[in-house]
Amino acid sequence: MASISKIVQNEKRRVLISKYSRKREDLKRKGDFASLDKLPKNSSPVRYRNRCGITGRPRGFIRRFGVCRNVFRELVSSGYIPGVEKSSW
């Protein structure tokens, strides 16, 4: 499980991104990169990291379900995600 500080930090980034998104678009459209540089660095959408909704794990994230591969496998095996089966051939 990821440390709580990393999860909280990522959530703060998400809030900043939504807060400054409109302003960033306007500044980019105008070409005012000096003012764009003065905005908080964490307001850039590139700095946001997809994390598992349950464990906070940053790698192996499955976007469609919002969880990492390990949690996804447990949920599928337990039958909590309908319509998904373990493949075998």
Backbone as JSON Lines, residues from 0, in Angstrom:
{"i":0,"aa":"M","n":[0.84,-1.18,0.0],"ca":[0.0,0.0,0.0],"c":[0.88,1.24,0.0]}
{"i":1,"aa":"A","n":[0.47,2.23,-0.76],"ca":[1.23,3.47,-0.86],"c":[1.1,4.25,0.45]}
{"i":2,"aa":"S","n":[2.11,5.07,0.72],"ca":[2.04,5.86,1.93],"c":[0.91,6.88,1.81]}
{"i":3,"aa":"I","n":[0.34,7.2,2.94],"ca":[-0.81,8.12,2.97],"c":[-0.42,9.48,2.41]}
{"i":4,"aa":"S","n":[0.83,9.9,2.65],"ca":[1.27,11.21,2.18],"c":[1.24,11.3,0.66]}
{"i":5,"aa":"K","n":[1.61,10.22,-0.02],"ca":[1.59,10.22,-1.49],"c":[0.16,10.3,-2.02]}
{"i":6,"aa":"I","n":[-0.76,9.62,-1.37],"ca":[-2.15,9.64,-1.8],"c":[-2.74,11.04,-1.59]}
{"i":7,"aa":"V","n":[-2.45,11.65,-0.44],"ca":[-2.95,12.98,-0.14],"c":[-2.35,14.0,-1.1]}
{"i":8,"aa":"Q","n":[-1.06,13.87,-1.37],"ca":[-0.38,14.78,-2.28],"c":[-1.0,14.72,-3.67]}
{"i":9,"aa":"N","n":[-1.31,13.54,-4.12],"ca":[-1.92,13.36,-5.43],"c":[-3.33,13.98,-5.48]}
{"i":10,"aa":"E","n":[-4.07,13.87,-4.38],"ca":[-5.4,14.47,-4.32],"c":[-5.32,15.99,-4.34]}
{"i":11,"aa":"K","n":[-4.31,16.56,-3.69],"ca":[-4.12,18.0,-3.73],"c":[-3.82,18.46,-5.16]}
{"i":12,"aa":"R","n":[-3.05,17.67,-5.87],"ca":[-2.75,17.98,-7.26],"c":[-4.03,17.97,-8.09]}
{"i":13,"aa":"R","n":[-4.9,17.0,-7.85],"ca":[-6.15,16.9,-8.59],"c":[-7.01,18.13,-8.37]}
{"i":14,"aa":"V","n":[-7.05,18.63,-7.14],"ca":[-7.83,19.83,-6.82],"c":[-7.24,21.04,-7.52]}
{"i":15,"aa":"L","n":[-5.91,21.18,-7.48],"ca":[-5.25,22.31,-8.14],"c":[-5.46,22.29,-9.65]}
{"i":16,"aa":"I","n":[-5.43,21.11,-10.23],"ca":[-5.63,20.98,-11.68],"c":[-7.02,21.48,-12.06]}
{"i":17,"aa":"S","n":[-8.02,21.07,-11.31],"ca":[-9.38,21.52,-11.63],"c":[-9.56,23.01,-11.37]}
{"i":18,"aa":"K","n":[-8.86,23.54,-10.37],"ca":[-8.98,24.95,-10.03],"c":[-8.37,25.86,-11.11]}
{"i":19,"aa":"Y","n":[-7.21,25.46,-11.65],"ca":[-6.48,26.31,-12.59],"c":[-6.65,25.9,-14.06]}
{"i":20,"aa":"S","n":[-7.46,24.92,-14.35],"ca":[-7.56,24.43,-15.72],"c":[-8.04,25.5,-16.69]}
{"i":21,"aa":"R","n":[-9.04,26.24,-16.29],"ca":[-9.59,27.3,-17.16],"c":[-8.53,28.38,-17.42]}
{"i":22,"aa":"K","n":[-7.85,28.79,-16.37],"ca":[-6.83,29.83,-16.49],"c":[-5.67,29.37,-17.36]}
{"i":23,"aa":"R","n":[-5.28,28.1,-17.2],"ca":[-4.18,27.56,-18.0],"c":[-4.55,27.55,-19.49]}
{"i":24,"aa":"E","n":[-5.79,27.16,-19.79],"ca":[-6.24,27.15,-21.18],"c":[-6.17,28.54,-21.79]}
{"i":25,"aa":"D","n":[-6.66,29.54,-21.05],"ca":[-6.66,30.92,-21.56],"c":[-5.24,31.43,-21.8]}
{"i":26,"aa":"L","n":[-4.35,31.16,-20.86],"ca":[-2.96,31.62,-21.01],"c":[-2.26,30.92,-22.18]}
{"i":27,"aa":"K","n":[-2.54,29.64,-22.37],"ca":[-1.94,28.92,-23.49],"c":[-2.46,29.45,-24.82]}
{"i":28,"aa":"R","n":[-3.77,29.74,-24.87],"ca":[-4.36,30.27,-26.09],"c":[-3.76,31.64,-26.45]}
{"i":29,"aa":"K","n":[-3.51,32.47,-25.43],"ca":[-2.92,33.79,-25.66],"c":[-1.43,33.72,-25.95]}
{"i":30,"aa":"G","n":[-0.79,32.64,-25.54],"ca":[0.66,32.51,-25.73],"c":[1.45,33.22,-24.65]}
{"i":31,"aa":"D","n":[0.82,33.5,-23.51],"ca":[1.47,34.19,-22.4],"c":[2.15,33.16,-21.49]}
{"i":32,"aa":"F","n":[3.32,32.71,-21.91],"ca":[4.01,31.65,-21.19],"c":[4.7,32.15,-19.92]}
{"i":33,"aa":"A","n":[4.95,33.44,-19.84],"ca":[5.54,34.01,-18.62],"c":[4.54,33.91,-17.46]}
{"i":34,"aa":"S","n":[3.3,34.25,-17.73],"ca":[2.26,34.14,-16.69],"c":[1.93,32.68,-16.4]}
{"i":35,"aa":"L","n":[2.01,31.86,-17.4],"ca":[1.75,30.44,-17.22],"c":[2.79,29.81,-16.3]}
{"i":36,"aa":"D","n":[4.01,30.31,-16.39],"ca":[5.1,29.8,-15.56],"c":[4.93,30.19,-14.09]}
{"i":37,"aa":"K","n":[4.18,31.23,-13.81],"ca":[3.97,31.7,-12.44],"c":[2.88,30.91,-11.7]}
{"i":38,"aa":"L","n":[2.1,30.14,-12.43],"ca":[1.08,29.3,-11.8],"c":[1.76,28.18,-11.01]}
{"i":39,"aa":"P","n":[1.07,27.6,-10.02],"ca":[1.67,26.51,-9.26],"c":[2.04,25.32,-10.17]}
{"i":40,"aa":"K","n":[3.18,24.72,-9.91],"ca":[3.64,23.6,-10.74],"c":[2.68,22.41,-10.66]}
{"i":41,"aa":"N","n":[2.09,22.21,-9.49],"ca":[1.18,21.07,-9.33],"c":[-0.17,21.29,-10.0]}
{"i":42,"aa":"S","n":[-0.37,22.45,-10.61],"ca":[-1.63,22.67,-11.32],"c":[-1.56,22.15,-12.76]}
{"i":43,"aa":"S","n":[-0.4,21.63,-13.15],"ca":[-0.25,21.06,-14.48],"c":[-0.8,19.63,-14.48]}
{"i":44,"aa":"P","n":[-1.64,19.29,-15.46],"ca":[-2.23,17.94,-15.48],"c":[-1.21,16.82,-15.67]}
{"i":45,"aa":"V","n":[-0.03,17.14,-16.15],"ca":[0.99,16.13,-16.38],"c":[1.52,15.56,-15.05]}
{"i":46,"aa":"R","n":[1.42,16.34,-13.99],"ca":[1.96,15.92,-12.7],"c":[1.03,14.99,-11.93]}
{"i":47,"aa":"Y","n":[-0.21,14.83,-12.39],"ca":[-1.16,13.94,-11.72],"c":[-0.81,12.49,-12.05]}
{"i":48,"aa":"R","n":[-0.89,11.62,-11.05],"ca":[-0.55,10.21,-11.23],"c":[-1.77,9.36,-10.95]}
{"i":49,"aa":"N","n":[-2.12,8.48,-11.87],"ca":[-3.23,7.55,-11.62],"c":[-2.82,6.58,-10.53]}
{"i":50,"aa":"R","n":[-3.67,6.43,-9.54],"ca":[-3.39,5.52,-8.43],"c":[-4.6,4.65,-8.17]}
{"i":51,"aa":"C","n":[-4.34,3.47,-7.62],"ca":[-5.41,2.54,-7.27],"c":[-6.32,3.19,-6.24]}
{"i":52,"aa":"G","n":[-7.61,3.04,-6.41],"ca":[-8.57,3.62,-5.49],"c":[-8.61,2.94,-4.14]}
{"i":53,"aa":"I","n":[-8.08,1.73,-4.04],"ca":[-8.13,0.98,-2.79],"c":[-6.79,1.01,-2.06]}
{"i":54,"aa":"T","n":[-5.71,0.7,-2.79],"ca":[-4.4,0.62,-2.15],"c":[-3.52,1.84,-2.37]}
{"i":55,"aa":"G","n":[-3.81,2.61,-3.41],"ca":[-2.97,3.77,-3.72],"c":[-1.75,3.42,-4.55]}
{"i":56,"aa":"R","n":[-1.69,2.2,-5.04],"ca":[-0.55,1.74,-5.82],"c":[-0.49,2.49,-7.16]}
{"i":57,"aa":"P","n":[0.71,3.04,-7.53],"ca":[0.79,3.84,-8.75],"c":[1.02,3.05,-10.03]}
{"i":58,"aa":"R","n":[1.44,1.81,-9.91],"ca":[1.75,1.03,-11.12],"c":[0.72,-0.05,-11.35]}
{"i":59,"aa":"G","n":[0.61,-0.47,-12.59],"ca":[-0.34,-1.53,-12.93],"c":[-1.78,-1.06,-12.81]}
{"i":60,"aa":"F","n":[-2.02,0.21,-13.06],"ca":[-3.34,0.81,-12.91],"c":[-4.21,0.47,-14.11]}
{"i":61,"aa":"I","n":[-5.43,0.0,-13.87],"ca":[-6.38,-0.29,-14.94],"c":[-7.41,0.82,-14.91]}
{"i":62,"aa":"R","n":[-7.35,1.7,-15.89],"ca":[-8.14,2.92,-15.91],"c":[-9.65,2.65,-15.9]}
{"i":63,"aa":"R","n":[-10.07,1.65,-16.63],"ca":[-11.5,1.37,-16.76],"c":[-12.14,1.03,-15.42]}
{"i":64,"aa":"F","n":[-11.39,0.4,-14.54],"ca":[-11.93,-0.03,-13.25],"c":[-11.43,0.82,-12.09]}
{"i":65,"aa":"G","n":[-10.38,1.6,-12.29],"ca":[-9.87,2.49,-11.26],"c":[-9.09,1.81,-10.16]}
{"i":66,"aa":"V","n":[-8.6,0.6,-10.44],"ca":[-7.81,-0.13,-9.45],"c":[-6.56,-0.7,-10.1]}
{"i":67,"aa":"C","n":[-5.61,-1.15,-9.26],"ca":[-4.4,-1.76,-9.8],"c":[-4.67,-3.22,-10.16]}
{"i":68,"aa":"R","n":[-3.73,-3.82,-10.83],"ca":[-3.91,-5.19,-11.34],"c":[-4.1,-6.2,-10.21]}
{"i":69,"aa":"N","n":[-3.43,-6.0,-9.08],"ca":[-3.53,-6.95,-7.97],"c":[-4.93,-6.94,-7.36]}
{"i":70,"aa":"V","n":[-5.44,-5.75,-7.11],"ca":[-6.78,-5.61,-6.54],"c":[-7.82,-6.07,-7.56]}
{"i":71,"aa":"F","n":[-7.58,-5.76,-8.83],"ca":[-8.5,-6.19,-9.89],"c":[-8.64,-7.71,-9.89]}
{"i":72,"aa":"R","n":[-7.52,-8.41,-9.79],"ca":[-7.55,-9.87,-9.79],"c":[-8.34,-10.4,-8.59]}
{"i":73,"aa":"E","n":[-8.14,-9.8,-7.42],"ca":[-8.88,-10.24,-6.23],"c":[-10.38,-10.0,-6.39]}
{"i":74,"aa":"L","n":[-10.73,-8.83,-6.93],"ca":[-12.15,-8.51,-7.1],"c":[-12.82,-9.43,-8.11]}
{"i":75,"aa":"V","n":[-12.11,-9.75,-9.19],"ca":[-12.66,-10.65,-10.2],"c":[-12.8,-12.06,-9.64]}
{"i":76,"aa":"S","n":[-11.8,-12.52,-8.91],"ca":[-11.86,-13.86,-8.33],"c":[-13.0,-13.99,-7.33]}
{"i":77,"aa":"S","n":[-13.27,-12.91,-6.61],"ca":[-14.33,-12.92,-5.61],"c":[-15.71,-12.74,-6.23]}
{"i":78,"aa":"G","n":[-15.76,-12.32,-7.5],"ca":[-17.02,-12.15,-8.19],"c":[-17.64,-10.78,-7.99]}
{"i":79,"aa":"Y","n":[-16.86,-9.79,-7.56],"ca":[-17.39,-8.45,-7.34],"c":[-17.51,-7.63,-8.62]}
{"i":80,"aa":"I","n":[-16.81,-8.04,-9.68],"ca":[-16.91,-7.34,-10.96],"c":[-17.63,-8.27,-11.92]}
{"i":81,"aa":"P","n":[-18.88,-7.95,-12.26],"ca":[-19.64,-8.84,-13.13],"c":[-19.17,-8.77,-14.58]}
{"i":82,"aa":"G","n":[-19.27,-9.89,-15.27],"ca":[-18.94,-9.94,-16.7],"c":[-17.48,-10.15,-16.99]}
{"i":83,"aa":"V","n":[-16.64,-10.31,-15.97],"ca":[-15.22,-10.53,-16.19],"c":[-14.88,-11.91,-15.67]}
{"i":84,"aa":"E","n":[-14.2,-12.69,-16.51],"ca":[-13.81,-14.04,-16.13],"c":[-12.33,-14.23,-16.3]}
{"i":85,"aa":"K","n":[-11.77,-15.15,-15.58],"ca":[-10.38,-15.51,-15.74],"c":[-10.27,-16.3,-17.05]}
{"i":86,"aa":"S","n":[-9.3,-15.9,-17.87],"ca":[-9.18,-16.56,-19.17],"c":[-8.4,-17.86,-19.04]}
{"i":87,"aa":"S","n":[-8.72,-18.79,-19.91],"ca":[-7.96,-20.03,-19.98],"c":[-8.06,-20.54,-21.41]}
{"i":88,"aa":"W","n":[-6.96,-21.08,-21.91],"ca":[-6.96,-21.6,-23.27],"c":[-6.09,-22.81,-23.38]}
